[in-house]
Amino acid sequence: MSDQRTALVLGGGGITGIAWEIGLLAGLADAGTDLSGADLVVGTSAGSVVGAQVTCGAGLDTLYERQLEPATSEKAARLNRATLAQFAWAMLRSRGKDVEFRRRIGALALAAEKAGVTPTEQERLDVIGGRLVSTEWPERRLLISAVDAETGEFRTFDRDSGVPLVQAVAASCAVPGVYPPVTCDGRRYVDGGMRSAANADLAHDYDRLVVLAPIPRGVGPMASVDAQVTGMVSRVAVVSPDKDSRTAIGRNVLDPAARAPSARAGRAQAGQVAQRIADVWNG
């Protein structure tokens, strides 16, 4: 096992996705498989928050308890119908060309910010900073995904990129039309989930891979988790919300009121998948 490199991929899924992933990680640790010590952690959107927390040494039980606290400090956000319609139109006009699609989505995000329909960039940085347990990059390998709002190019940030951790996480969480693009290295970035909800292919050369994917499906040019892990030589386990977890998460993944139920559901679901995860992780 010593020469088997492990990777944990944490996908996007809003505020409820953060809670569900933390609940699942805590439940798996209860069952004897602690994924937080992975050699590589890949975080996309919600997963970037969780990835930054676990690699910075926060205890899973402590993180879990934070998810159960009353949701009084954050307002619920929502991907409204108009924004979703713009997403669909961008997808249609891009004809499956992924970079072109992401460029159109980036333009949407910049226009929404200019129109004043999103919070300010500093307000978002304050929110994200409040979620993290440290503002310093961890020693362990953490990759955080984002998309250049102007070019549509995909980028990953790590401790060698020269971008502060809070900015990198905020960029990865910048849902277009809901939150503003975030400035990193003089460029504006939006949600890494615009390429894929999990970007599991970033861990393709690791031997053992577990993917926690609140949103496993792909839409249009946004790759699904299954498409990205198919053909990998590594041992792979993918976990997405079961029926009870989907019920707890509800219809709005950006609603803080669903945070505690999502965390509890994730912890409960861990018991159902623990053996499958242990088989991949420990072999």
KOLDORO-723513 format. One record per residue: residue in one letter; z, y, x of N, C-alpha, C in turn. Coordinates in steps of 0.2 Angstrom, whole numbers, padded with zeros to 4 digits, always signed. Each point is the difference from the previous one (the first is absolute). Example, Ala and Ser with C-alpha at 12.3 -4.5 7.8 and 13.67 -1.06 7.14 Angstrom:
BEGIN
A+0039-0028+0066+0000+0006-0004+0000+0006+0004;S-0004+0005-0002+0001+0006+0004+0003+0005-0004;
//
This chain:
BEGIN
M+0000-0006+0004+0000+0006-0004+0000+0006+0004;S+0002+0000+0007+0001+0006+0004-0006+0003+0001;D-0006-0004+0000-0006+0003+0002-0004+0002-0006;Q+0003-0001-0006-0004+0001-0007+0002+0008-0002;R-0005+0004+0000+0001+0007-0002+0000+0001-0007;T+0005+0003-0003+0001+0001-0007-0002+0007-0002;A-0003+0001-0006-0001+0006-0003+0002+0001-0007;L+0002+0005-0002+0002+0002-0007-0004+0005-0003;V-0004-0001-0005-0004+0005-0003+0003+0003-0006;L+0001+0006-0001+0004+0003-0006-0005+0005-0003;G-0003-0002-0006-0005+0003-0004+0003+0006-0004;G-0005+0004-0003+0001+0006-0004+0002-0002-0007;G+0003+0004-0004+0002-0001-0007+0005+0005-0002;G+0000+0006+0002+0004+0005-0003+0008-0001+0002;I+0004+0004-0004+0007+0000+0001+0003-0007-0002;T-0003-0003-0005+0002-0007-0002-0002-0005+0005;G-0005+0001+0003-0002-0005+0006+0004+0000+0005;I+0003+0006+0002+0005+0001+0005+0006-0005-0002;A+0002+0001-0006+0006-0003-0002-0001-0008-0001;W-0005-0002-0002-0002-0007-0001+0000-0003+0007;E-0003+0003+0005-0001-0003+0007+0007+0000+0003;I+0004+0005-0001+0007-0001+0003+0004-0005-0003;G-0001-0001-0007+0004-0005-0004-0002-0007+0003;L-0007-0001+0001-0003-0006+0002+0003-0002+0007;L+0000+0005+0005+0002-0001+0006+0007-0002+0001;A+0004+0004-0004+0007-0002-0001+0002-0007-0002;G-0004-0002-0005+0001-0006-0003-0003-0006+0004;L-0005+0002+0004-0002-0005+0005+0005-0001+0006;A+0003+0005+0002+0005+0000+0005+0006-0004-0003;D+0002+0001-0006+0005-0004-0003-0002-0008+0001;A-0006-0001-0001-0002-0007+0000-0001-0003+0007;G+0001+0004+0005-0001-0002+0007-0006+0002+0004;T-0004+0004-0003-0006+0002+0003+0000+0008+0000;D+0001+0003+0006+0001+0007+0001-0007+0002+0003;L-0004+0003-0004-0007+0003+0002+0001+0006+0004;S+0005+0003+0000+0001+0007+0003-0001+0000+0008;G+0001-0006+0003-0001+0000+0007-0007-0002+0002;A-0005+0001-0004-0007-0001+0002-0002+0003+0006;D-0005-0003+0004-0002+0003+0006-0005+0006-0002;L-0003+0000-0006-0004+0006-0002+0002+0001-0007;V+0000+0006-0002+0001+0002-0007-0006+0005-0002;V-0004-0002-0005-0005+0005-0002+0002+0003-0007;G+0000+0006+0000+0002+0004-0007-0005+0004-0002;T-0001-0001-0007-0005+0004-0003+0003+0003-0006;S+0000+0007-0001+0003+0004-0005+0007-0002-0001;A+0002-0003-0006+0007-0002-0001+0002-0005+0005;G-0004-0004+0003+0002-0004+0005+0001+0003+0007;S-0003+0006+0001+0002+0004+0006+0007+0002+0000;V+0003+0002-0006+0007+0002-0001+0004-0006+0002;V-0001-0006-0003+0004-0006+0001-0001-0002+0007;G-0006+0000+0003-0001-0002+0007+0004+0005+0005;A+0000+0006-0001+0004+0005+0004+0007-0001-0001;Q+0003-0002-0006+0007-0001-0001+0002-0007+0004;V-0004-0005-0001+0003-0006+0003-0001-0001+0008;T-0005+0004+0002-0001+0000+0008+0005+0004+0003;C+0002+0005-0004+0005+0005+0003+0007-0003+0000;G+0001-0006-0002+0007-0003+0000+0004+0000-0006;A-0003+0002-0005+0005+0001-0006+0001-0007-0003;G+0006-0002-0002+0002-0006-0003-0003-0001-0007;L-0003-0006-0001-0003-0001-0007+0004+0001-0006;D+0007-0002+0001+0004+0001-0005+0002+0007-0002;T+0000+0004+0006+0001+0007-0001-0006+0003-0004;L-0006-0002+0003-0006+0003-0004-0001-0002-0007;Y+0002-0006-0001+0000-0003-0007+0005+0004-0005;E+0006+0002+0003+0005+0004-0004-0003+0007-0001;R-0003+0002+0004-0003+0007-0001-0005+0000-0006;Q-0004-0005-0001-0004-0001-0005+0003+0000-0007;L+0006-0002+0000+0004-0001-0006+0003+0007-0002;E+0000+0005+0004+0004+0006-0002-0004+0003-0005;P+0003+0004-0005-0003+0004-0005-0006+0004+0002;A-0005+0000-0003-0006+0004+0001+0000+0007-0002;T+0004+0004+0003+0001+0007-0003-0003+0005+0005;S-0002-0002+0006-0002+0005+0005-0007+0001+0000;E-0004-0005-0003-0007+0001+0000-0003+0000-0007;K-0006+0004-0001-0003+0000-0006-0005-0005+0000;A-0002-0003-0006-0005-0005-0001-0007+0004+0001;A-0004-0003+0004-0007+0002+0000-0005-0005-0003;R-0006+0002-0001-0004-0005-0004-0008+0001+0003;L-0003-0005+0000-0008+0000+0001-0002+0001-0007;N-0002+0007-0002-0002+0001-0007-0008-0002-0001;R-0002+0000-0006-0006-0003-0002-0006+0004+0003;A+0001+0007+0001-0005+0004+0003-0001-0002+0007;T+0005-0002+0004+0000-0002+0007-0003-0007+0001;L+0002-0004-0005-0003-0007+0000-0007+0000-0001;A-0002+0005-0005-0008+0001-0001-0003+0002+0006;Q+0003+0005+0004-0003+0002+0006-0001-0006+0005;F+0005-0004+0001+0000-0006+0004-0006-0004-0002;A-0001-0001-0006-0005-0005-0003-0007+0003+0002;W-0001+0007-0001-0006+0003+0001-0002+0000+0008;A+0006+0001+0004-0002+0000+0007-0002-0007+0002;M+0003-0005-0003-0002-0007+0001-0007-0001-0002;L-0002+0002-0006-0007-0001-0002-0005+0004+0004;R+0002+0006+0002-0005+0003+0004-0001-0002+0008;S+0005-0004+0002+0000-0002+0007-0003-0007+0000;R-0002-0003-0005-0004-0006+0000+0003-0005+0005;G+0006-0001+0000+0003-0005+0005+0001+0002+0007;K-0002+0006+0002+0000+0002+0007+0008+0003+0001;D+0004-0004+0004+0007+0001+0000+0001+0007+0003;V-0003+0002+0005+0002+0007+0003-0002+0005-0004;E-0006+0000-0003-0002+0005-0005+0005+0001-0006;F+0002-0006-0002+0005+0000-0006+0006+0004+0002;R+0003-0002+0006+0006+0003+0003-0001+0007+0001;R-0006+0003+0002-0001+0007+0001+0000+0003-0007;R-0003-0003-0005+0000+0003-0007+0008+0001-0002;I+0004-0005+0001+0007+0000-0002+0003+0005+0004;G-0001+0001+0006+0003+0005+0004-0001+0007-0003;A-0007+0001-0002-0002+0006-0002+0004+0002-0007;L+0001-0006-0004+0004+0001-0006+0007+0002+0002;A+0003-0003+0005+0007+0002+0002+0001+0007+0002;L-0005+0002+0004+0000+0007+0003-0001+0005-0006;A-0004-0002-0005-0001+0005-0006+0006+0000-0004;A+0003-0005-0001+0006+0000-0004+0006+0004+0003;E+0000-0001+0007+0005+0004+0003-0002+0008+0000;K-0006+0002+0001-0002+0007-0001+0001+0002-0007;A+0000-0004-0005+0001+0002-0007+0007+0001-0002;G+0004-0003+0005+0007+0001-0001+0003-0005-0005;V-0003-0006-0001+0002-0005-0004+0005-0005+0003;T+0000+0000+0007+0004-0004+0004+0006+0004+0002;P+0006-0004+0003+0005+0004+0003-0003+0003+0007;T+0004+0004+0003-0002+0002+0007+0001-0005+0005;E-0004+0000+0005+0001-0004+0006+0007-0001+0002;Q+0004+0006+0001+0007+0000+0002+0004-0004-0005;E-0001+0001-0006+0004-0003-0005-0001-0008+0000;R-0006-0002+0002-0001-0007+0001+0004-0003+0006;L-0001+0004+0005+0003-0002+0007+0008-0001-0001;D+0003+0005-0004+0007+0000-0001+0002-0007-0004;V-0004-0001-0005+0001-0006-0004+0000-0007+0004;I-0006+0000+0004-0001-0006+0004+0006+0000+0006;G+0001+0005+0003+0006+0000+0005+0006-0002-0003;G+0001+0002-0007+0007-0003-0003+0000-0007-0001;R-0006-0003+0000+0000-0008-0001+0001-0003+0006;L-0002+0003+0006+0000-0004+0006+0007+0000+0003;V+0002-0005+0004+0007-0001+0003-0001+0003+0007;S-0006+0002+0003+0000+0003+0006-0007+0003+0000;T+0000+0006+0004-0007+0004+0001-0003-0002+0006;E+0003-0005+0004-0003-0002+0006-0004-0006+0000;W-0006-0001+0003-0003-0006+0000+0004-0006+0003;P-0001-0006-0003+0004-0005+0003-0003-0003+0006;E+0004-0004+0004-0003-0003+0006-0004-0006-0002;R+0001-0003-0006-0004-0006-0002-0007+0003-0003;R-0005-0004+0000-0007+0002-0001+0000+0001-0008;L-0001+0006-0002-0001+0002-0007-0007+0004+0000;L-0004-0002-0005-0007+0003-0001+0000+0003-0007;I-0001+0006+0000-0001+0004-0007-0007+0002-0001;S-0002-0001-0006-0007+0001-0002-0001+0007-0003;A-0006+0003+0001-0001+0006-0004-0008+0001+0000;V-0002+0005-0004-0008+0001+0000-0001+0008+0001;D-0004+0002+0004-0002+0007+0001-0003+0002-0006;A+0003+0006-0003-0002+0002-0006-0007+0003+0000;E-0003+0003+0006-0006+0003+0000-0006-0005+0002;T+0002-0005+0005-0006-0004+0002+0001-0007-0003;G+0005-0002-0003+0001-0007-0003+0001-0005+0005;E+0001+0002+0006+0001-0005+0005+0008-0003-0001;F+0000-0006+0002+0007-0004+0000+0003+0001+0006;R+0007+0001+0000+0003+0001+0006+0007-0003+0000;T+0003-0003+0005+0006-0002+0001+0005+0004+0004;F+0006+0001-0001+0005+0003+0004+0005-0005+0003;D+0002+0001+0006+0005-0003+0003+0004+0004+0004;R+0005-0003+0004+0004+0005+0004-0003+0003+0006;D-0006-0002+0001-0004+0003+0006-0005+0005-0003;S-0001+0001-0006-0005+0004-0003+0002+0008+0001;G+0006+0001+0001+0002+0007+0001+0001+0004-0007;V+0000-0004-0005+0002+0003-0007+0007-0002-0002;P+0004+0005-0002+0007-0002-0002+0000-0005-0006;L+0005-0004+0000+0001-0006-0005-0001+0003-0007;V+0004+0005-0001+0000+0003-0007-0007+0002-0002;Q-0003+0003+0004-0007+0002-0002-0005-0006-0001;A+0001-0005+0004-0004-0006-0001+0001-0003-0006;V+0007-0001-0002+0001-0003-0006-0002+0004-0006;A+0001+0006+0000-0002+0005-0005-0007-0001-0001;A-0004+0000+0005-0007+0000+0000-0002-0007-0004;S+0003-0005+0002-0002-0007-0003+0002+0000-0007;C+0005+0004-0002+0002+0000-0007-0003+0005-0004;A-0005+0004+0002-0003+0006-0003-0005-0002-0005;V+0002-0003-0006-0004-0002-0005-0005+0006-0002;P-0006+0000+0000-0005+0005-0001+0001+0003-0008;G+0000+0006+0000+0001+0003-0007+0007+0000-0003;V+0005-0003+0004+0007+0000-0002+0004+0003+0005;Y-0001-0001+0006+0003+0003+0006-0005+0003+0005;P+0002+0005+0004-0005+0003+0004-0001-0004+0006;P-0006+0001+0003-0002-0002+0007+0006+0002+0005;V+0001-0004+0005+0005+0002+0005-0004+0001+0007;T+0002+0005+0003-0003+0002+0007+0003-0004+0005;C-0004-0003+0004+0002-0004+0006-0006+0002+0005;D+0002+0002+0006-0004+0002+0005-0006+0005-0002;G+0002+0004-0004-0004+0006-0003-0005-0003-0005;R+0000-0006-0002-0004-0003-0005+0004-0001-0006;R-0003+0000-0006+0003-0002-0006-0001-0007-0002;Y+0005-0003-0002+0000-0008-0002+0002-0001-0007;V-0003-0005-0003+0003-0003-0006+0001-0007+0000;D+0002-0003-0005+0003-0007-0001-0004-0005+0004;G+0003-0004+0004-0004-0006+0003-0002-0005-0005;G+0003+0000-0006-0002-0005-0005-0007+0001-0003;M-0003+0006+0002-0007+0001-0002-0005-0004+0004;R+0002-0003+0005-0004-0005+0003+0001-0007-0002;S+0007-0002-0001+0002-0006-0002+0008+0001-0002;A+0002-0004-0006+0007+0001-0002+0005-0003+0006;A-0003-0004+0004+0005-0003+0005-0003+0001+0007;N-0007+0000+0001-0002+0000+0007+0002-0006+0004;A+0000-0006-0003+0003-0005+0004-0004-0002+0006;D-0007+0002+0000-0004-0002+0006+0002+0003+0006;L+0005+0005+0000+0003+0003+0006+0004-0005+0004;A+0002-0006-0003+0004-0005+0003-0004-0006+0001;H-0006+0000+0001-0005-0006+0000+0002-0004+0006;D+0002+0003+0005+0001-0004+0007+0007-0003+0001;Y+0004+0001-0006+0007-0003+0001+0000-0007-0003;D+0005-0004+0002+0000-0007-0001+0003-0002-0007;R+0005+0004-0002+0003-0001-0007+0001+0006-0003;L-0003+0000-0006-0001+0007-0004+0003-0001-0007;V+0005+0005-0002+0002+0000-0007-0002+0007-0003;V-0003+0000-0005-0003+0006-0004+0004+0001-0006;L+0004+0005-0001+0003+0002-0006-0005+0006-0003;A-0003-0002-0006-0005+0004-0003+0001+0001-0007;P+0004+0006-0002+0001+0002-0007-0007+0001-0003;I-0005+0002+0003-0007+0000-0003-0005-0004+0004;P-0001-0007-0002-0004-0004+0005-0007+0001-0001;R-0002+0003-0006-0007+0000-0002-0004+0006+0004;G-0006-0001+0000-0004+0005+0003-0005+0003-0006;V-0002+0006+0001-0004+0003-0005-0006+0003+0004;G-0006-0001-0002-0006+0003+0003+0001-0001+0008;P-0001+0005+0003+0000+0000+0008+0007-0001+0003;M+0005+0000-0004+0007-0002+0002+0001-0007+0001;A+0001-0003+0006+0000-0007+0001+0007-0003-0003;S-0001-0006-0003+0006-0004-0003+0003-0003+0006;V+0007-0002-0001+0003-0004+0005-0003-0006+0001;D-0002-0004-0005-0003-0007+0001-0006+0001+0005;A-0004+0005-0002-0006+0001+0004+0001+0001+0008;Q+0006+0004+0001+0001+0001+0007+0004-0006+0004;V+0003-0004-0004+0003-0006+0004-0004-0006+0000;T-0005+0000-0004-0004-0006+0000-0004-0001+0006;G+0001-0006+0003-0003-0001+0006+0004+0001+0006;M+0006+0003-0001+0005+0001+0006+0002-0006+0003;V+0001-0001+0006+0002-0006+0004+0008+0000-0001;S+0003+0005-0001+0007+0000-0001+0003-0004-0006;R+0006-0002+0000+0003-0002-0006+0002+0006-0004;V-0002+0000-0007+0001+0006-0004+0003-0002-0006;A+0005+0004-0002+0002+0000-0007+0000+0007-0003;V-0003+0000-0006+0000+0006-0004+0004+0000-0006;V+0004+0005-0001+0005+0001-0006-0002+0006-0004;S-0001-0001-0006-0001+0006-0005+0005-0001-0005;P+0001+0005-0004+0005+0000-0006-0002-0005-0005;D+0005-0004-0002+0000-0005-0005+0001+0003-0007;K+0000-0004-0005+0000+0003-0007+0006+0005-0001;D+0006-0003+0002+0006+0004-0001+0000+0006+0005;S-0003+0000+0006+0000+0006+0004-0005+0005-0003;R-0006-0002-0003-0005+0004-0003+0003+0004-0006;T+0004-0004-0004+0004+0003-0005+0005+0006+0002;A+0004-0002+0005+0004+0005+0003-0003+0006+0003;I-0006-0001+0003-0003+0006+0003-0003+0004-0005;G-0003-0003-0006-0002+0004-0005-0007+0003+0001;R-0002+0005-0004-0007+0003+0000+0000+0006+0005;N+0005+0003+0002+0000+0006+0005+0003-0002+0006;V-0003-0001+0005+0003-0002+0007+0003+0006+0003;L-0001+0006-0002+0003+0006+0003+0006+0002-0004;D+0003-0004-0004+0006+0002-0004+0006-0002+0003;P+0004+0004+0003+0006-0002+0003+0005-0004-0005;A-0001+0001-0006+0005-0004-0005-0001-0007+0001;A-0006-0002+0002-0002-0007+0000+0002-0003+0007;R+0003+0004+0004+0002-0002+0007+0005-0006+0000;A+0006+0001-0003+0005-0005+0000-0002-0007-0003;P-0004+0000-0006-0002-0006-0003-0005-0004+0005;S-0004+0004+0003-0005-0003+0005+0003-0003+0006;A+0005+0003+0002+0004-0003+0006+0003-0006-0002;R+0003+0000-0006+0004-0006-0002-0005-0006-0001;A-0006+0002-0003-0005-0005-0002-0003-0003+0007;G-0001+0004+0005-0002-0002+0006+0005-0005+0004;R+0006+0002-0001+0005-0005+0003+0001-0006-0004;A-0001+0000-0006+0000-0006-0004-0006-0005+0002;Q-0006+0004+0000-0006-0004+0002+0000-0003+0007;A+0004+0002+0004+0000-0002+0007+0002-0008+0000;G+0005-0001-0005+0002-0007-0001-0006-0005-0001;Q-0005+0002-0004-0006-0004-0002-0005-0001+0006;V+0000+0005+0005-0005-0001+0005+0003-0001+0007;A+0007-0001+0000+0003+0000+0007-0002-0006+0004;Q-0001-0006-0003-0002-0006+0004-0007+0001+0002;R-0005+0003-0004-0007+0001+0003+0000+0005+0005;I+0004+0005+0000+0001+0005+0005+0003-0003+0007;A+0005-0004-0001+0003-0003+0006-0005-0005+0003;D-0004-0004-0004-0004-0004+0003-0005+0003+0005;V-0003+0006-0002-0004+0004+0004+0003+0004+0006;W+0006+0002-0002+0003+0005+0005+0003-0005+0006;N+0003-0005-0002+0004-0004+0005-0004-0007+0002;G-0005-0002-0004-0004-0005+0001+0004-0007+0001;
//
